[in-house]
Amino acid sequence: MRIRLNLDCPRCGGALFLEEDEKSVGIYCTRCGLRVSWKLRDAARRAVKNIDGSLVFDWNSVIDELYLELAINQ
């Protein structure tokens, strides 16, 4: 899965994409190649929330934390 995010690269201002495969999830810039990714199990540990007895995967928190890591490591 590959989705264009409504965020700009902190290094060059290019388009950022969210990419997920069977092993990892990450965001990357198509212009300068800046990239950060996590293993899916690590993302799940950080983003699975228990809401009213149901487990929900909170994509917003994953994207926020990945973007923060991307910005710090630029």
C-alpha positions in Angstrom: 0.0 0.0 0.0 1.3 3.5 -0.9 -0.6 6.7 0.0 0.5 10.3 -0.5 0.4 12.2 2.7 -0.7 15.8 3.2 2.7 16.5 4.7 5.9 18.0 3.1 9.4 16.7 3.5 11.2 18.6 6.3 14.4 18.5 4.3 13.4 19.5 0.8 9.6 20.2 0.8 8.9 17.3 -1.5 5.9 15.0 -1.4 5.8 12.4 1.4 4.3 9.0 1.0 3.2 6.4 3.6 4.2 2.9 2.5 3.2 -0.4 4.1 4.2 -3.9 3.2 3.9 -7.2 5.0 6.9 -6.4 7.3 7.1 -2.6 7.8 5.5 0.8 7.6 7.3 4.0 6.8 7.2 7.4 5.2 9.6 8.7 2.5 10.2 11.6 0.3 10.1 11.0 -3.5 12.4 14.0 -4.2 15.4 13.7 -1.8 14.9 10.1 -0.6 14.6 10.9 3.1 13.1 7.8 4.7 12.1 6.3 8.0 10.3 3.0 8.7 9.3 0.7 11.5 8.6 -3.0 11.7 4.9 -3.6 11.7 5.0 -5.1 15.2 6.7 -2.0 16.6 4.1 0.2 14.9 1.3 -1.9 16.4 2.8 -1.6 19.9 2.7 2.1 19.6 -0.6 2.6 17.8 -3.0 0.0 19.0 -5.6 1.6 21.3 -8.3 -0.1 23.4 -11.4 2.0 22.7 -14.6 0.8 24.4 -13.2 -2.8 24.5 -12.3 -2.8 20.9 -8.7 -2.7 19.6 -8.2 0.0 17.1 -5.1 0.7 15.1 -4.6 4.5 15.2 -2.9 5.5 11.9 -2.7 9.1 12.9 -0.4 8.4 15.8 1.8 6.2 13.6 2.1 8.9 11.0 2.8 11.6 13.6 5.6 9.6 15.3 7.1 8.6 11.9 7.1 12.2 10.8 8.7 13.4 14.0 11.4 10.8 13.7 11.9 11.8 10.0 12.2 15.5 11.0 14.7 14.8 13.8 16.9 12.5 11.5 17.0 14.8 8.5 
